[in-house]
């Protein structure tokens, strides 16, 4: 199902865990009817326990709570941590549960990478922030720079429906259709002046939606493009579009990781620097903390915030969710914030620096560009499992070694194992 632009929304930018977590936990605890949470990573640290407490409080107040986590990102949750939630009525869904081989997680691809919260079908949150203490400044060297937005208005109904389509896999086809039909009639009152579009990426009907929105904005840009993204390794045509924008007189600025949490990914990004710098693209590496954000602005109104990196995993394999926003004030706020990061905590990469040691990197650069051309096709060969739900009884271990069985064909995501109240959940 294709989402449309929605008028009349209120959008608030939330920077890092210091702004994001208190607001999300407050909304969950004050919920009256329903809470849906989706995340890639959940750790049993101070942030994970705080989320657990908020979900338990909501469930004990009679609120329906659906909590979906990715198996790869939450592989080591303890039985006691899970049981505390499910005994309180939280419905816990595990996306793509797979057994480990010699302690190694095998489900590397087709991850549920999006981070979404919907409360009472009135408030939604979308961004790149997981539930882990490394999104807080007091994490020290491991701290991450990241972003999310709080949404109110008609766009919330679209966010709710996309979450519902994933969490309903446990129901029969007839029940799914009934719930989705009711959700289609869901509307939210106008709350502001922002125009917002929800953009998803899945493995069937929305394979390239997020990438297409980026490319459209780049092609239409007249003055400036500023992209701050954690993992920058887009396909060749994306790079070419940025170069063509500079040829039209558009100022293109990229903010990359200078203190990488995954050094090998940053090393791949740096292979692209010379190609971009030769067309006057400005490249900065942010050094205060590890950049985990997925945020961009174009000209004076266009903004995107979400979970999608600009790399092959996000563009070709993962389930992702971004919002595209037309809002001058929000654009200006993000522009001022990113300029502050550049001026105070970043260093600029020049062509001379990018060319150091260039001779030995030439073969790698050639391979990288070829890889960027063909990876979207290669990704189509990788398995796109049909989602399933598996119910685990309380006496069973949390991570069952039984293989999940394919369920009905749907939108190409991975299997989901569900833990309901009365199960080990």
C-alpha positions in Angstrom: 0.0 0.0 0.0 1.4 3.4 -1.0 1.4 6.2 1.5 0.5 9.7 0.5 1.6 13.2 1.6 -0.4 14.4 4.7 -1.0 18.0 5.5 -1.6 19.4 9.0 1.1 17.8 11.1 3.2 18.9 14.0 6.9 17.7 13.9 9.4 18.1 16.7 13.1 17.2 16.4 14.5 15.0 19.2 18.4 15.0 19.4 20.0 12.0 21.1 18.7 9.9 23.9 18.6 12.8 26.3 15.7 14.3 24.4 14.2 11.1 22.9 13.9 8.7 25.8 12.2 10.9 28.4 9.6 11.9 25.9 8.9 8.4 24.6 8.7 6.8 28.1 6.4 9.6 29.3 4.0 9.0 26.4 4.1 5.2 26.8 3.3 5.4 30.6 0.4 7.8 30.0 -1.1 5.8 27.2 -4.8 5.1 27.4 -5.6 2.5 24.7 -2.7 1.1 22.7 1.1 1.2 22.4 3.2 -0.2 19.5 7.0 -0.2 19.6 9.4 -1.5 17.0 13.2 -1.5 17.4 16.3 -3.1 16.0 18.4 -3.1 19.2 17.3 -3.5 22.9 19.9 -3.9 25.6 19.4 -4.8 29.2 21.0 -1.6 30.4 19.6 1.4 32.1 17.7 2.5 29.0 16.4 -1.0 28.2 15.2 -1.4 31.8 13.5 2.0 31.7 11.7 1.0 28.5 10.7 -2.3 30.1 9.2 -0.5 33.1 7.2 1.9 30.9 5.8 -1.0 28.8 4.9 -2.9 32.0 3.2 0.1 33.5 1.1 0.7 30.4 0.1 -3.0 30.1 -0.9 -3.1 33.8 -3.1 -0.1 33.2 -5.1 -2.1 30.6 -3.3 -0.7 27.5 -2.7 -3.1 24.6 1.1 -3.2 24.2 2.8 -4.7 21.1 6.5 -4.8 21.2 8.5 -6.0 18.2 12.3 -6.5 18.3 14.8 -7.8 15.8 16.3 -11.2 16.7 19.8 -10.2 15.5 19.8 -6.9 17.4 18.3 -8.4 20.6 19.8 -11.9 20.6 20.9 -11.9 24.3 17.8 -10.9 26.2 17.5 -12.8 29.4 14.5 -15.0 30.4 13.8 -12.9 33.4 13.8 -9.6 31.5 11.3 -11.0 28.9 9.1 -12.8 31.5 8.7 -9.6 33.5 7.1 -8.0 30.4 5.0 -10.9 29.2 3.6 -11.7 32.7 2.3 -8.1 32.8 0.5 -8.5 29.4 3.1 -7.1 27.0 2.9 -8.9 23.6 6.5 -9.4 22.5 7.3 -10.3 18.9 10.7 -11.4 17.7 11.5 -10.7 14.1 13.3 -13.4 12.1 14.3 -15.7 15.0 17.1 -18.0 14.0 19.3 -20.5 15.9 22.9 -19.6 16.4 25.7 -21.8 15.0 28.7 -22.1 17.4 27.6 -18.9 19.0 27.4 -17.0 15.7 24.2 -15.2 14.7 23.4 -16.2 11.1 20.5 -13.9 10.4 22.7 -11.1 9.0 20.3 -9.9 6.4 16.6 -8.9 6.1 16.7 -7.2 9.5 13.9 -5.2 11.1 16.0 -2.1 11.3 13.2 0.5 11.7 12.6 2.3 15.0 8.9 3.3 15.5 6.6 4.1 18.4 2.9 4.8 18.2 0.9 5.7 21.2 -3.0 5.8 21.2 -2.9 6.4 17.5 -2.3 10.0 18.3 1.5 10.3 18.7 4.3 8.6 16.7 8.0 8.6 16.9 10.4 7.7 14.0 14.1 7.9 13.9 17.4 6.0 14.2 17.6 5.8 18.0 17.7 2.3 19.5 17.1 1.4 23.2 20.6 1.3 24.6 22.7 3.5 26.9 25.2 4.3 24.2 22.7 6.9 22.9 23.4 8.9 26.0 26.2 11.4 26.4 27.3 9.8 29.7 28.3 6.7 27.7 31.6 8.5 27.1 33.6 7.3 24.1 30.9 4.9 23.1 28.2 7.6 22.9 26.4 8.1 19.6 25.0 11.1 17.8 21.4 10.4 16.6 18.0 11.8 15.8 14.3 11.1 15.9 11.1 13.1 15.4 7.8 13.2 17.3 4.8 13.4 15.0 1.2 14.5 15.6 -1.5 14.8 13.1 -2.8 12.8 10.1 0.5 11.2 9.4 0.2 9.2 12.6 -2.6 7.1 11.1 -0.2 6.0 8.3 2.5 5.1 10.8 0.0 3.1 12.8 -1.1 1.2 9.8 2.4 0.2 8.7 3.1 -1.1 12.2 -0.2 -3.0 12.3 0.5 -4.7 9.0 3.6 -6.2 10.5 2.2 -7.2 14.0 -0.9 -8.8 12.6 0.9 -11.8 11.1 -0.2 -14.0 14.0 -3.8 -13.6 12.9 -5.7 -15.4 10.2 -6.0 -13.8 6.8 -9.7 -13.0 7.6 -8.8 -11.4 10.9 -6.0 -9.4 9.3 -8.3 -8.0 6.6 -10.8 -7.0 9.3 -8.3 -5.2 11.5 -6.7 -3.5 8.5 -10.0 -2.4 7.1 -10.8 -0.8 10.4 -7.4 0.8 10.5 -7.9 2.3 7.0 -10.7 4.3 8.5 -8.4 5.7 11.2 -7.9 9.4 11.0 -6.1 11.9 13.2 -7.0 15.6 13.6 -4.7 18.3 12.2 -2.1 19.4 14.7 0.3 21.8 12.8 1.5 23.1 9.5 4.0 20.5 8.4 3.5 18.3 5.3 4.7 14.8 5.9 5.2 11.6 3.9 5.9 8.2 5.5 8.3 6.2 3.3 9.0 2.5 3.9 11.4 -0.1 2.5 10.5 -3.7 2.5 11.3 -6.7 0.3 8.2 -6.8 -2.0 6.2 -3.6 -2.7 8.5 -0.9 -1.3 12.0 -2.0 -2.4 13.3 1.4 -3.4 10.9 3.9 -2.0 13.4 5.6 0.4 16.2 5.7 -2.2 13.8 7.2 -4.8 12.8 10.0 -2.4 16.4 10.9 -1.8 17.2 10.9 -5.5 14.1 13.0 -6.3 15.1 15.6 -3.8 18.7 15.6 -5.1 17.5 16.0 -8.7 15.2 18.9 -7.7 17.6 20.7 -5.4 18.4 24.3 -6.4 20.6 25.6 -3.6 21.9 23.1 -1.1 22.0 19.5 0.0 23.2 18.5 3.5 23.4 14.8 4.4 24.5 13.4 7.8 24.5 9.7 7.7 26.3 7.0 9.7 27.0 4.5 7.0 27.5 6.1 3.6 28.1 3.6 0.8 25.2 4.2 -1.7 25.0 2.8 -5.2 26.8 4.4 -8.1 23.8 6.3 -9.4 23.3 8.0 -6.1 26.9 9.2 -6.1 26.5 10.4 -9.7 23.3 12.3 -8.8 25.3 14.2 -6.1 28.0 15.1 -8.6 25.4 16.3 -11.1 23.8 18.5 -8.4 27.2 20.3 -7.9 27.4 20.9 -11.7 24.1 22.7 -11.5 25.5 25.0 -8.8 24.0 23.2 -5.8 26.2 23.2 -2.7 26.5 19.6 -1.5 27.7 18.8 2.0 28.2 15.3 3.5 28.9 14.7 7.2 30.5 11.3 7.8 31.8 9.4 10.8 35.1 10.6 12.1 35.0 8.3 15.2 33.5 5.2 13.6 31.8 2.5 15.7 32.5 0.1 12.7 35.8 1.2 11.3 35.6 -1.1 8.2 32.4 0.6 7.1 34.1 4.1 7.4 37.0 2.7 5.4 34.6 1.8 2.6 33.1 5.3 2.6 36.5 6.9 2.3 37.1 5.0 -0.9 34.4 7.2 -2.4 35.8 10.5 -1.2 38.0 11.3 -4.2 35.3 10.7 -6.7 33.0 13.1 -4.9 35.6 15.8 -4.0 36.6 16.1 -7.6 33.1 17.6 -8.2 33.4 20.0 -5.3 31.3 18.0 -2.9 32.2 19.1 0.6 33.0 16.3 3.0 33.3 16.6 6.8 34.1 13.9 9.4 32.4 14.4 12.7 34.7 13.6 15.6 32.9 14.4 18.9 31.1 11.1 19.1 30.1 8.2 16.9 27.7 9.5 14.2 24.7 7.2 14.1 22.2 9.7 12.6 20.2 9.3 9.3 19.2 12.9 8.6 19.2 15.2 5.6 18.0 18.6 4.4 17.5 20.0 0.9 17.0 23.7 0.0 14.7 25.5 2.4 11.9 23.1 3.2 12.8 19.4 2.6 13.9 17.2 5.5 14.2 13.5 6.1 14.7 11.7 9.4 14.5 7.9 9.9 16.2 4.6 10.3 17.7 4.2 6.8 21.4 4.4 6.2 22.7 5.2 2.8 24.3 1.7 2.3 23.4 -1.6 0.6 21.9 -3.1 3.7 19.4 -0.3 4.2 18.7 0.3 0.5 18.4 -3.4 -0.6 17.7 -5.7 2.4 16.5 -4.2 5.7 13.0 -3.1 6.7 13.3 0.6 7.2 11.1 3.7 7.8 11.8 7.4 7.2 9.6 10.4 7.1 9.9 13.1 4.4 8.9 16.5 5.8 8.2 19.9 4.2 8.7 22.4 7.0 10.8 25.6 6.7 11.3 26.0 10.5 12.4 22.4 11.0 14.7 22.7 8.0 16.3 25.8 9.5 16.7 24.2 12.9 18.4 21.2 11.5 20.6 23.3 9.3 21.8 25.4 12.3 22.4 22.2 14.3 24.4 20.5 11.5 26.4 23.7 11.0 27.3 23.7 14.7 28.5 20.1 14.3 30.6 21.1 11.4 32.1 24.2 12.9 32.8 22.8 16.4 33.3 19.1 16.1 34.3 18.2 12.5 37.3 18.4 10.2 37.0 18.9 6.4 38.4 16.4 4.0 40.3 17.9 1.1 41.3 16.3 -2.2 45.0 16.2 -1.2 44.1 14.3 2.0 41.8 11.9 0.1 44.6 11.1 -2.4 47.2 10.0 0.1 48.0 6.4 -0.5 45.7 6.5 -3.5 47.8 4.2 -5.6 47.3 1.2 -3.5 43.6 1.8 -3.1 42.9 2.0 -6.8 42.0 -1.7 -7.1 39.7 -1.4 -4.0 38.0 1.7 -5.4 37.4 -0.1 -8.7 35.9 -3.1 -6.9 33.8 -0.8 -4.7 32.2 1.0 -7.6 31.5 -2.3 -9.4 29.9 -3.6 -6.2 27.7 -0.5 -5.9 26.5 -1.1 -9.4 25.5 -4.7 -9.0 24.6 -5.2 -5.3 20.9 -4.3 -5.7 20.6 -7.2 -8.1 22.7 -9.6 -5.9 20.4 -8.7 -3.0 17.5 -10.1 -4.8 19.1 -13.5 -4.7 19.3 -13.6 -0.9 16.3 -15.3 0.8 13.3 -13.2 1.7 11.6 -15.4 4.3 7.8 -15.4 4.8 6.9 -14.1 8.3 5.7 -16.6 10.9 4.7 -16.3 14.6 5.8 -18.9 17.1 4.2 -19.2 20.5 6.4 -20.4 23.3 5.0 -21.8 26.6 6.3 -20.5 29.9 8.3 -23.7 30.7 10.1 -23.5 27.4 13.4 -21.7 26.9 13.2 -18.1 25.6 15.3 -18.9 22.5 13.8 -22.0 21.1 16.2 -24.2 19.0 13.2 -25.4 16.9 13.3 -24.0 13.4 10.4 -21.7 12.5 8.2 -22.9 9.7 7.1 -20.7 6.8 3.7 -19.1 7.1 1.5 -17.5 4.5 3.2 -15.3 1.9 3.0 -11.6 2.6 5.3 -8.6 2.1 8.6 -10.5 2.1 9.8 -9.8 5.6 11.4 -12.3 7.9 9.7 -14.7 10.2 8.4 -13.3 13.5 8.1 -15.3 16.7 5.5 -13.9 19.1 5.5 -14.1 22.9 2.1 -13.5 24.4 0.9 -13.2 27.9 0.9 -16.8 29.3 3.9 -17.7 27.3 7.6 -17.0 27.9 6.8 -14.1 25.6 
